[in-house]
Amino acid sequence: MTSPIDPQPTVYSHLNGSQQELLDRFAVSEICKGLPLYRDASEWNNFRDLFTENARVWTTWSGGKHVDDFIKVSKEGKAKGNFIMHRECGTLVDLNPATNRAIGKMKATITQRFEYDGVPYDVDCDNETIFFCLKTEKGWKAQWFKVFYIRDKLVMVGPPTPDATEKLAKLFSKESLDKYPEGYQYLAVAQHSLGHSIDMKLPTWRNEYYHKMYKCMGEWLEGKDIKDIDIE
């Protein structure tokens, strides 16, 4: 979990630097910003262009998938009426010019609209979205995409009538919420109600996967081979 101890003791190129460093970090930040814009707008060709050929994507509801499979299930979800939006809240990049590797760090909020027993509601989930990027012959691309889930909450849509409040309190009971990791509990309950299986091993700022994720980020920046990084 977050603490006074810095989880990333090595300082990489992240501010200022040479013109090439600035250009590389800017290119990686475009990758980060492209994900929420292109996915929300269903610009699938542009979305696919953010990633390498064998890239993998992790989310709460999809688990870890090849990016092409993730696009497929995302289209299927939208066809069923799934409505997920993302808001970027700031992006910075750690760059290692010696290995042509970078980590994009994008603060964001996921908002998904749901309906339960005739009651519409939103779930907001604040997160830090991490992009494992490398410089290829086609420019910078993302190899992996995984997220730190920070906190989430239920948001009423419309007047909080007694009937609506009672129905949502039933869905989001303490027993239901306690099944899932703190950081994406409300999102998990809501997505599970749509029939999704929820990935239980995603990093939050309060579980053991927090330090594992930072370890993977450091190994990536230092150029460790993909097959030797335990990010699953």
MARVEX-38898 format. One record per residue: x, y, z of N, C-alpha, C in turn; chain; residue in one letter. Coordinates in nm, 2 decimals, always signed. Each point is the difference from the previous one (the first is absolute). Layout:
<nodes>
     n.xx     n.yy     n.zz    ca.xx    ca.yy    ca.zz     c.xx     c.yy     c.zz   kette   rest
        X        Y        Z        X        Y        Z        X        Y        Z       A      A
...
</nodes>
This chain:
<nodes>
     n.xx     n.yy     n.zz    ca.xx    ca.yy    ca.zz     c.xx     c.yy     c.zz   kette   rest
    +0.08    -0.12    +0.00    -0.08    +0.12    +0.00    +0.09    +0.12    +0.00       A      M
    -0.06    +0.12    -0.03    +0.08    +0.12    +0.00    +0.05    +0.03    +0.14       A      T
    +0.12    +0.05    +0.01    +0.07    +0.02    +0.13    +0.11    +0.11    -0.03       A      S
    +0.07    +0.04    +0.11    +0.11    +0.10    -0.02    +0.11    -0.06    -0.08       A      P
    +0.01    -0.13    -0.02    +0.11    -0.06    -0.07    -0.03    +0.00    -0.15       A      I
    +0.10    +0.05    -0.07    -0.01    +0.02    -0.15    +0.00    -0.14    -0.06       A      D
    -0.11    -0.04    -0.08    +0.00    -0.13    -0.06    +0.09    -0.01    -0.13       A      P
    +0.05    +0.12    -0.04    +0.08    +0.00    -0.12    +0.13    +0.08    +0.03       A      Q
    +0.10    -0.07    +0.06    +0.12    +0.07    +0.04    +0.09    +0.06    -0.11       A      P
    -0.01    -0.06    -0.12    +0.08    +0.04    -0.11    -0.07    +0.12    -0.07       A      T
    +0.07    +0.11    -0.03    -0.06    +0.11    -0.07    +0.04    +0.00    -0.14       A      V
    -0.10    -0.01    -0.09    +0.02    +0.00    -0.14    -0.03    +0.14    -0.06       A      Y
    +0.02    +0.01    -0.13    -0.03    +0.12    -0.07    -0.15    +0.03    +0.01       A      S
    -0.04    +0.10    +0.07    -0.14    +0.02    +0.02    -0.04    +0.15    -0.01       A      H
    +0.10    +0.09    +0.01    -0.02    +0.14    -0.02    +0.12    +0.06    -0.07       A      L
    -0.03    +0.10    -0.09    +0.11    +0.07    -0.07    +0.09    -0.10    -0.08       A      N
    +0.13    +0.02    +0.00    +0.08    -0.09    -0.08    +0.03    +0.05    -0.14       A      G
    +0.05    -0.09    -0.08    +0.04    +0.04    -0.14    -0.13    +0.01    -0.08       A      S
    +0.02    +0.06    -0.12    -0.12    +0.02    -0.09    -0.05    -0.14    -0.04       A      Q
    +0.09    -0.10    -0.02    -0.05    -0.13    -0.04    -0.08    -0.07    +0.12       A      Q
    +0.05    +0.02    +0.12    -0.07    -0.05    +0.12    -0.14    +0.06    +0.00       A      E
    -0.01    +0.13    -0.02    -0.13    +0.07    +0.01    -0.09    -0.06    -0.11       A      L
    +0.05    -0.02    -0.12    -0.08    -0.05    -0.11    -0.05    -0.14    +0.03       A      L
    +0.09    -0.08    +0.05    -0.04    -0.14    +0.04    -0.10    -0.01    +0.10       A      D
    +0.01    +0.09    +0.11    -0.10    +0.00    +0.10    -0.13    +0.05    -0.05       A      R
    +0.00    +0.10    -0.09    -0.12    +0.05    -0.05    -0.07    -0.11    -0.09       A      F
    +0.08    -0.08    -0.07    -0.06    -0.10    -0.08    -0.07    -0.11    +0.08       A      A
    +0.07    -0.03    +0.12    -0.06    -0.10    +0.09    -0.13    +0.06    +0.06       A      V
    +0.00    +0.13    +0.04    -0.12    +0.06    +0.06    -0.11    -0.01    -0.10       A      S
    +0.02    +0.01    -0.13    -0.10    -0.01    -0.10    -0.06    -0.14    +0.00       A      E
    +0.08    -0.10    +0.02    -0.05    -0.14    +0.01    -0.10    +0.00    +0.12       A      I
    +0.04    +0.05    +0.11    -0.09    +0.00    +0.12    -0.13    +0.07    -0.03       A      C
    +0.01    +0.12    -0.05    -0.12    +0.08    -0.02    -0.09    -0.06    -0.11       A      K
    +0.06    -0.08    -0.09    -0.08    -0.06    -0.11    -0.10    -0.10    +0.05       A      G
    +0.04    -0.07    +0.11    -0.09    -0.12    +0.04    -0.13    +0.05    +0.04       A      L
    -0.02    +0.10    +0.09    -0.14    +0.03    +0.04    -0.07    +0.07    -0.11       A      P
    +0.06    +0.08    -0.09    -0.07    +0.06    -0.10    -0.05    -0.10    -0.11       A      L
    +0.09    -0.08    -0.05    -0.03    -0.09    -0.10    -0.10    -0.11    +0.04       A      Y
    +0.02    -0.06    +0.12    -0.09    -0.10    +0.04    -0.14    +0.05    +0.03       A      R
    -0.01    +0.12    +0.06    -0.13    +0.05    +0.03    -0.08    +0.03    -0.13       A      D
    +0.08    +0.05    -0.10    -0.06    +0.04    -0.13    -0.02    -0.12    -0.09       A      A
    +0.05    -0.12    +0.04    +0.00    -0.12    -0.09    +0.08    +0.02    -0.13       A      S
    +0.11    +0.08    +0.01    +0.09    +0.01    -0.11    +0.10    -0.12    +0.01       A      E
    -0.04    -0.11    -0.04    +0.07    -0.13    +0.03    +0.13    +0.00    -0.08       A      W
    +0.01    +0.05    -0.12    +0.12    -0.01    -0.08    +0.11    +0.09    +0.07       A      N
    -0.04    +0.12    +0.04    +0.09    +0.09    +0.07    +0.04    -0.06    +0.14       A      N
    -0.10    -0.06    +0.07    +0.03    -0.07    +0.12    +0.11    -0.11    -0.02       A      F
    -0.02    -0.08    -0.10    +0.09    -0.11    -0.02    +0.14    +0.05    -0.03       A      R
    +0.01    +0.12    -0.06    +0.13    +0.05    -0.04    +0.08    +0.05    +0.12       A      D
    -0.06    +0.00    +0.12    +0.08    +0.04    +0.12    +0.09    -0.11    +0.04       A      L
    -0.03    -0.13    -0.04    +0.06    -0.12    +0.06    +0.10    -0.07    -0.10       A      F
    +0.09    -0.08    +0.06    +0.08    -0.09    -0.08    -0.08    -0.12    -0.05       A      T
    +0.06    -0.08    -0.08    -0.07    -0.11    -0.06    -0.05    -0.10    +0.11       A      E
    +0.07    -0.03    +0.10    -0.03    -0.10    +0.10    -0.04    +0.06    +0.14       A      N
    -0.05    +0.12    +0.00    -0.03    +0.08    +0.12    -0.11    -0.07    +0.08       A      A
    +0.00    +0.02    +0.13    -0.10    -0.05    +0.09    -0.06    +0.11    +0.08       A      R
    -0.13    -0.01    +0.03    -0.08    +0.10    +0.07    -0.07    -0.07    +0.12       A      V
    +0.01    +0.07    +0.12    -0.07    -0.05    +0.12    -0.11    +0.10    +0.04       A      W
    -0.12    -0.05    +0.03    -0.10    +0.08    +0.06    -0.07    -0.09    +0.11       A      T
    -0.09    +0.07    +0.08    -0.07    -0.07    +0.10    -0.09    -0.11    -0.06       A      T
    -0.07    +0.03    -0.11    -0.10    -0.08    -0.05    +0.04    -0.10    -0.11       A      W
    +0.12    +0.03    -0.06    +0.05    -0.08    -0.11    +0.11    -0.09    +0.04       A      S
    +0.07    +0.03    +0.11    +0.12    -0.07    +0.04    +0.11    +0.03    -0.10       A      G
    +0.10    -0.08    -0.01    +0.11    +0.03    -0.10    -0.03    -0.06    -0.13       A      G
    +0.00    +0.08    -0.11    -0.03    -0.05    -0.13    +0.10    +0.06    -0.10       A      K
    +0.02    -0.07    -0.11    +0.07    +0.06    -0.12    -0.08    +0.12    -0.04       A      H
    +0.06    +0.10    -0.05    -0.07    +0.13    -0.03    -0.11    -0.03    -0.10       A      V
    +0.02    -0.09    -0.10    -0.10    -0.03    -0.10    -0.12    -0.06    +0.06       A      D
    +0.02    -0.09    +0.10    -0.11    -0.06    +0.07    -0.07    +0.10    +0.09       A      D
    +0.07    +0.09    +0.06    -0.06    +0.11    +0.08    -0.09    +0.09    -0.09       A      F
    +0.05    +0.03    -0.12    -0.09    +0.08    -0.09    -0.12    -0.08    -0.03       A      I
    +0.01    -0.13    -0.02    -0.12    -0.08    -0.04    -0.10    +0.00    +0.12       A      K
    +0.04    -0.02    +0.12    -0.09    -0.01    +0.11    -0.06    +0.14    +0.03       A      V
    +0.08    +0.11    -0.02    -0.04    +0.13    +0.01    -0.12    +0.04    -0.09       A      S
    +0.02    -0.05    -0.13    -0.11    +0.02    -0.10    -0.12    -0.07    +0.05       A      K
    +0.01    -0.13    +0.04    -0.11    -0.08    +0.05    -0.07    +0.07    +0.11       A      E
    +0.08    +0.06    +0.10    -0.06    +0.07    +0.11    -0.08    +0.12    -0.04       A      G
    +0.06    +0.08    -0.09    -0.07    +0.12    -0.05    -0.13    -0.04    -0.08       A      K
    +0.00    -0.11    -0.07    -0.12    -0.05    -0.07    -0.11    -0.03    +0.10       A      A
    +0.04    -0.04    +0.12    -0.10    -0.03    +0.10    -0.05    +0.12    +0.08       A      K
    +0.07    +0.11    -0.03    -0.04    +0.13    +0.07    +0.09    +0.04    +0.11       A      G
    +0.12    -0.07    +0.02    +0.10    +0.05    +0.10    +0.04    +0.14    -0.03       A      N
    +0.00    +0.08    +0.10    +0.04    +0.14    -0.03    +0.11    +0.04    +0.10       A      F
    +0.12    +0.00    -0.04    +0.12    +0.03    +0.08    +0.07    +0.12    -0.06       A      I
    +0.03    +0.10    +0.09    +0.07    +0.12    -0.04    +0.12    +0.02    +0.09       A      M
    +0.11    +0.06    -0.06    +0.12    +0.03    +0.07    +0.03    +0.15    +0.00       A      H
    +0.05    +0.05    +0.11    +0.05    +0.14    +0.01    +0.14    +0.00    +0.04       A      R
    +0.09    +0.06    -0.09    +0.14    +0.01    +0.04    +0.02    +0.11    +0.10       A      E
    +0.08    -0.02    +0.10    +0.02    +0.10    +0.11    +0.14    +0.04    +0.01       A      C
    +0.08    -0.03    -0.10    +0.15    +0.04    +0.00    +0.08    -0.12    -0.04       A      G
    +0.11    +0.03    -0.07    +0.09    -0.11    -0.05    +0.14    +0.04    +0.00       A      T
    +0.09    -0.09    +0.05    +0.14    +0.02    +0.00    +0.07    -0.13    -0.04       A      L
    +0.13    +0.01    -0.04    +0.06    -0.12    -0.06    +0.14    -0.01    +0.06       A      V
    +0.04    -0.13    +0.04    +0.13    -0.03    +0.03    +0.07    -0.07    -0.12       A      D
    +0.11    +0.05    -0.04    +0.07    -0.04    -0.12    +0.14    -0.05    +0.03       A      L
    +0.04    -0.11    -0.05    +0.14    -0.05    +0.01    +0.06    +0.00    -0.15       A      N
    +0.07    +0.11    -0.04    +0.05    +0.00    -0.13    +0.10    -0.11    -0.04       A      P
    +0.06    -0.05    +0.10    +0.10    -0.11    -0.02    -0.06    -0.13    -0.05       A      A
    -0.13    -0.02    +0.04    -0.07    -0.13    -0.04    -0.12    +0.03    -0.10       A      T
    -0.02    +0.13    -0.03    -0.12    +0.03    -0.08    -0.13    -0.05    +0.06       A      N
    -0.01    +0.01    +0.13    -0.12    -0.05    +0.07    -0.05    +0.12    +0.08       A      R
    -0.13    +0.00    +0.02    -0.07    +0.11    +0.08    -0.12    -0.06    +0.07       A      A
    -0.03    +0.07    +0.11    -0.13    -0.03    +0.07    -0.08    +0.13    +0.00       A      I
    -0.12    -0.01    -0.06    -0.09    +0.11    +0.00    -0.09    -0.01    +0.12       A      G
    -0.02    +0.11    +0.08    -0.08    +0.00    +0.12    -0.11    +0.10    -0.02       A      K
    -0.13    -0.05    -0.01    -0.11    +0.09    -0.03    -0.10    -0.01    +0.12       A      M
    -0.02    +0.11    +0.07    -0.11    +0.00    +0.10    -0.13    +0.02    -0.08       A      K
    -0.10    -0.08    +0.04    -0.12    +0.00    -0.08    -0.12    -0.04    +0.09       A      A
    -0.12    +0.02    -0.05    -0.12    -0.04    +0.07    -0.09    -0.08    -0.10       A      T
    -0.03    -0.12    +0.04    -0.10    -0.08    -0.08    -0.14    +0.03    +0.05       A      I
    -0.09    +0.03    -0.09    -0.14    +0.01    +0.03    -0.08    -0.10    -0.08       A      T
    -0.08    -0.09    +0.06    -0.08    -0.09    -0.07    -0.15    +0.02    +0.04       A      Q
    -0.09    +0.00    -0.09    -0.14    +0.01    +0.03    -0.06    -0.13    +0.00       A      R
    -0.08    -0.03    +0.11    -0.07    -0.12    +0.02    -0.15    +0.02    +0.03       A      F
    -0.07    -0.11    +0.00    -0.14    +0.01    +0.04    -0.03    -0.13    +0.08       A      E
    -0.07    +0.02    +0.11    -0.04    -0.11    +0.09    -0.14    +0.01    +0.04       A      Y
    -0.08    -0.09    -0.05    -0.15    -0.01    +0.04    -0.06    +0.14    -0.03       A      D
    +0.03    +0.05    -0.12    -0.06    +0.13    -0.04    +0.07    +0.12    +0.05       A      G
    +0.10    -0.01    +0.08    +0.07    +0.11    +0.06    +0.13    +0.03    -0.07       A      V
    +0.02    +0.11    -0.07    +0.13    +0.02    -0.06    +0.10    +0.06    +0.10       A      P
    +0.13    -0.04    -0.02    +0.10    +0.06    +0.09    +0.13    -0.01    -0.07       A      Y
    +0.10    +0.07    +0.05    +0.14    +0.00    -0.05    +0.09    -0.05    +0.11       A      D
    +0.11    -0.06    -0.04    +0.11    -0.02    +0.09    +0.12    +0.07    -0.05       A      V
    +0.06    +0.08    +0.08    +0.13    +0.07    -0.03    +0.11    -0.07    +0.07       A      D
    +0.11    -0.02    -0.08    +0.12    -0.07    +0.05    +0.12    +0.08    -0.03       A      C
    +0.07    +0.06    +0.10    +0.12    +0.07    -0.02    +0.12    -0.10    -0.01       A      D
    +0.09    +0.02    -0.10    +0.10    -0.10    -0.02    +0.13    +0.07    -0.05       A      N
    +0.11    -0.08    +0.00    +0.12    +0.04    -0.07    +0.03    -0.10    -0.11       A      E
    -0.01    +0.04    -0.12    +0.01    -0.09    -0.12    +0.14    -0.01    -0.04       A      T
    +0.06    -0.12    -0.01    +0.14    -0.02    -0.03    +0.02    -0.06    -0.13       A      I
    +0.08    +0.06    -0.09    +0.03    -0.05    -0.13    +0.15    -0.04    -0.01       A      F
    +0.02    -0.12    -0.03    +0.14    -0.05    -0.02    +0.03    +0.02    -0.15       A      F
    +0.09    +0.09    -0.03    +0.02    +0.04    -0.14    +0.14    -0.02    -0.04       A      C
    +0.02    -0.03    -0.13    +0.13    -0.01    -0.06    +0.00    +0.06    -0.14       A      L
    +0.12    +0.04    -0.04    +0.02    +0.07    -0.13    +0.03    -0.11    -0.10       A      K
    -0.09    +0.00    -0.10    +0.01    -0.10    -0.11    +0.03    +0.07    -0.13       A      T
    +0.01    -0.08    -0.11    +0.03    +0.05    -0.13    -0.12    +0.10    -0.05       A      E
    -0.11    -0.02    +0.06    -0.12    +0.08    -0.03    -0.02    +0.11    +0.11       A      K
    +0.09    +0.02    +0.08    -0.01    +0.10    +0.10    -0.03    -0.06    +0.14       A      G
    -0.04    +0.08    +0.09    -0.04    -0.05    +0.14    -0.13    -0.07    +0.00       A      W
    -0.01    -0.12    +0.06    -0.12    -0.08    +0.01    -0.01    -0.05    +0.15       A      K
    -0.12    -0.03    +0.04    -0.02    -0.06    +0.13    +0.00    -0.16    -0.01       A      A
    +0.08    -0.06    +0.08    +0.01    -0.15    +0.01    -0.10    -0.06    +0.10       A      Q
    -0.01    +0.07    +0.11    -0.09    -0.04    +0.11    -0.08    +0.12    +0.05       A      W
    -0.12    -0.02    +0.05    -0.08    +0.10    +0.06    -0.07    -0.06    +0.12       A      F
    +0.03    +0.06    +0.11    -0.05    -0.05    +0.13    -0.02    +0.12    +0.09       A      K
    -0.09    -0.01    +0.10    -0.05    +0.11    +0.08    +0.02    -0.02    +0.15       A      V
    +0.04    +0.11    +0.07    -0.02    +0.01    +0.14    -0.14    +0.05    +0.03       A      F
    -0.08    -0.08    +0.07    -0.14    +0.05    +0.04    +0.01    +0.07    +0.14       A      Y
    -0.04    +0.12    +0.01    +0.03    +0.08    +0.12    -0.13    +0.01    +0.09       A      I
    -0.11    +0.04    -0.06    -0.12    +0.01    +0.08    -0.12    +0.01    -0.09       A      R
    -0.12    -0.05    +0.04    -0.11    +0.01    -0.08    -0.12    +0.03    +0.08       A      D
    -0.11    +0.04    -0.06    -0.12    +0.04    +0.07    -0.12    -0.01    -0.09       A      K
    -0.12    -0.02    +0.07    -0.13    +0.00    -0.06    -0.05    +0.14    -0.02       A      L
    -0.05    +0.03    -0.12    -0.06    +0.14    -0.02    -0.14    -0.02    -0.05       A      V
    -0.09    +0.06    +0.08    -0.14    +0.00    -0.04    -0.03    +0.08    -0.12       A      M
    -0.09    -0.05    -0.09    -0.04    +0.07    -0.12    -0.14    +0.04    +0.02       A      V
    -0.03    +0.13    +0.01    -0.13    +0.05    +0.03    -0.02    +0.01    +0.15       A      G
    -0.12    +0.04    +0.04    -0.03    +0.02    +0.14    +0.01    -0.13    +0.08       A      P
    +0.07    +0.01    +0.12    +0.01    -0.12    +0.09    -0.12    -0.04    +0.07       A      P
    -0.10    -0.05    -0.07    -0.13    -0.04    +0.06    +0.02    -0.11    +0.10       A      T
    -0.09    -0.02    +0.09    +0.01    -0.11    +0.10    +0.00    -0.14    -0.08       A      P
    -0.08    -0.01    -0.10    -0.01    -0.12    -0.08    +0.14    -0.03    -0.07       A      D
    +0.06    +0.10    -0.06    +0.12    -0.02    -0.07    +0.11    -0.03    +0.10       A      A
    +0.01    +0.07    +0.11    +0.10    -0.02    +0.10    -0.01    -0.14    +0.06       A      T
    -0.12    -0.05    +0.02    -0.02    -0.14    +0.06    +0.05    -0.10    -0.10       A      E
    -0.03    +0.01    -0.13    +0.04    -0.09    -0.10    +0.15    -0.01    -0.01       A      K
    +0.07    +0.12    +0.00    +0.14    +0.00    -0.02    +0.07    -0.05    +0.13       A      L
    -0.06    +0.03    +0.11    +0.06    -0.05    +0.13    +0.00    -0.15    +0.00       A      A
    -0.10    -0.06    -0.06    -0.01    -0.15    -0.01    +0.11    -0.06    -0.09       A      K
    +0.02    +0.07    -0.11    +0.10    -0.05    -0.10    +0.14    +0.02    +0.06       A      L
    +0.03    +0.11    +0.06    +0.13    +0.04    +0.06    +0.00    -0.03    +0.15       A      F
    -0.04    -0.11    +0.04    +0.01    -0.04    +0.14    +0.14    -0.02    +0.04       A      S
    +0.03    +0.01    +0.13    +0.14    -0.02    +0.05    +0.05    -0.13    -0.04       A      K
    -0.09    -0.10    +0.00    +0.05    -0.14    -0.03    +0.04    +0.00    -0.15       A      E
    -0.07    +0.06    -0.09    +0.03    +0.00    -0.14    +0.14    +0.08    -0.02       A      S
    +0.01    +0.12    +0.06    +0.12    +0.08    -0.01    +0.12    -0.07    +0.05       A      L
    -0.01    -0.07    +0.11    +0.12    -0.06    +0.07    +0.06    -0.12    -0.08       A      D
    -0.07    -0.04    -0.11    +0.05    -0.11    -0.08    +0.12    +0.05    -0.09       A      K
    +0.01    +0.13    -0.02    +0.09    +0.05    -0.09    +0.10    +0.10    +0.06       A      Y
    +0.12    +0.02    -0.07    +0.10    +0.08    +0.06    -0.04    +0.15    +0.02       A      P
    +0.04    +0.05    +0.11    -0.03    +0.15    +0.02    +0.08    +0.07    -0.11       A      E
    -0.07    +0.09    -0.07    +0.05    +0.08    -0.11    -0.08    -0.02    -0.12       A      G
    -0.06    -0.12    -0.02    -0.10    -0.01    -0.11    -0.12    -0.09    +0.05       A      Y
    -0.04    +0.01    +0.12    -0.11    -0.08    +0.06    -0.13    +0.03    -0.07       A      Q
    -0.04    +0.13    -0.01    -0.13    +0.04    -0.06    +0.00    -0.03    -0.14       A      Y
    +0.11    +0.02    -0.07    +0.01    -0.03    -0.14    -0.02    -0.15    -0.03       A      L
    +0.07    -0.08    +0.09    -0.01    -0.15    -0.01    -0.14    -0.05    +0.02       A      A
    -0.07    +0.05    +0.10    -0.14    -0.04    +0.03    -0.09    +0.03    -0.12       A      V
    +0.02    +0.12    -0.05    -0.09    +0.05    -0.11    +0.03    -0.08    -0.13       A      A
    +0.13    -0.02    -0.03    +0.04    -0.08    -0.12    -0.04    -0.15    +0.01       A      Q
    +0.01    -0.05    +0.12    -0.04    -0.14    +0.02    -0.15    -0.02    -0.02       A      H
    -0.08    +0.11    +0.03    -0.14    -0.01    -0.02    -0.04    -0.01    -0.14       A      S
    +0.10    +0.04    -0.09    -0.02    -0.01    -0.15    +0.04    -0.13    -0.05       A      L
    +0.06    -0.09    +0.09    +0.04    -0.13    -0.04    +0.15    -0.01    -0.03       A      G
    +0.08    +0.10    +0.04    +0.14    -0.01    -0.02    +0.07    -0.07    +0.11       A      H
    +0.10    -0.07    -0.03    +0.09    -0.06    +0.10    +0.10    +0.11    +0.04       A      S
    +0.03    +0.02    +0.12    +0.09    +0.11    +0.05    +0.14    -0.05    +0.03       A      I
    +0.10    +0.07    -0.05    +0.14    -0.04    +0.03    +0.03    +0.05    +0.14       A      D
    +0.03    -0.10    +0.09    +0.02    +0.03    +0.14    +0.15    +0.04    +0.03       A      M
    +0.09    -0.01    -0.09    +0.14    +0.02    +0.02    +0.05    +0.13    -0.06       A      K
    -0.07    +0.10    -0.01    +0.04    +0.13    -0.05    +0.06    +0.09    +0.10       A      L
    +0.10    +0.08    -0.03    +0.07    +0.08    +0.11    -0.09    +0.12    +0.04       A      P
    +0.00    +0.02    +0.13    -0.07    +0.12    +0.06    +0.11    +0.07    +0.08       A      T
    -0.03    +0.10    +0.06    +0.10    +0.07    +0.09    +0.00    -0.05    +0.14       A      W
    -0.08    -0.12    +0.02    -0.01    -0.05    +0.13    +0.02    -0.16    +0.01       A      R
    +0.05    -0.06    -0.11    +0.02    -0.14    +0.00    +0.14    -0.04    -0.04       A      N
    +0.03    -0.13    +0.01    +0.14    -0.05    -0.03    +0.04    +0.02    -0.14       A      E
    -0.09    +0.02    -0.09    +0.04    +0.01    -0.14    +0.05    +0.14    -0.03       A      Y
    -0.01    +0.09    +0.09    +0.05    +0.14    -0.02    +0.16    -0.01    -0.02       A      Y
    +0.07    -0.06    +0.09    +0.15    -0.01    -0.01    +0.04    -0.09    -0.12       A      H
    -0.08    -0.11    -0.02    +0.03    -0.08    -0.12    -0.01    +0.07    -0.13       A      K
    -0.10    +0.09    -0.01    -0.01    +0.08    -0.12    +0.12    +0.09    -0.02       A      M
    +0.04    +0.07    +0.11    +0.11    +0.09    -0.01    +0.13    -0.08    -0.04       A      Y
    +0.01    -0.12    +0.05    +0.12    -0.08    -0.03    +0.00    -0.03    -0.15       A      K
    -0.12    -0.03    -0.05    -0.01    -0.03    -0.15    +0.03    +0.12    -0.08       A      C
    -0.04    +0.12    +0.05    +0.02    +0.12    -0.07    +0.15    +0.03    -0.01       A      M
    +0.07    -0.02    +0.11    +0.15    +0.02    +0.00    +0.07    -0.10    -0.09       A      G
    -0.04    -0.12    +0.01    +0.06    -0.11    -0.09    -0.02    +0.04    -0.15       A      E
    -0.12    +0.05    -0.03    -0.02    +0.04    -0.14    +0.09    +0.11    -0.04       A      W
    +0.01    +0.10    +0.08    +0.08    +0.12    -0.03    +0.15    -0.04    -0.02       A      L
    +0.04    -0.10    +0.07    +0.14    -0.04    +0.00    +0.03    -0.10    -0.12       A      E
    -0.11    -0.03    -0.08    +0.02    -0.08    -0.12    -0.02    -0.15    +0.02       A      G
    -0.05    -0.04    +0.11    -0.02    -0.15    +0.02    -0.09    -0.06    -0.10       A      K
    +0.03    -0.12    -0.04    -0.08    -0.07    -0.10    -0.14    -0.02    +0.04       A      D
    -0.10    +0.01    -0.09    -0.14    +0.00    +0.03    -0.03    -0.13    +0.08       A      I
    +0.05    -0.11    -0.05    -0.04    -0.13    +0.06    +0.05    -0.02    +0.14       A      K
    +0.10    +0.08    +0.04    +0.06    -0.01    +0.13    -0.07    +0.10    +0.10       A      D
    -0.10    +0.07    -0.04    -0.06    +0.10    +0.09    -0.14    -0.06    +0.05       A      I
    -0.02    -0.02    +0.12    -0.12    -0.07    +0.06    -0.11    +0.10    +0.02       A      D
    -0.06    +0.05    -0.10    -0.10    +0.10    +0.01    -0.14    -0.06    +0.01       A      I
    -0.02    -0.13    -0.03    -0.13    -0.06    +0.01    -0.06    +0.01    +0.14       A      E
</nodes>
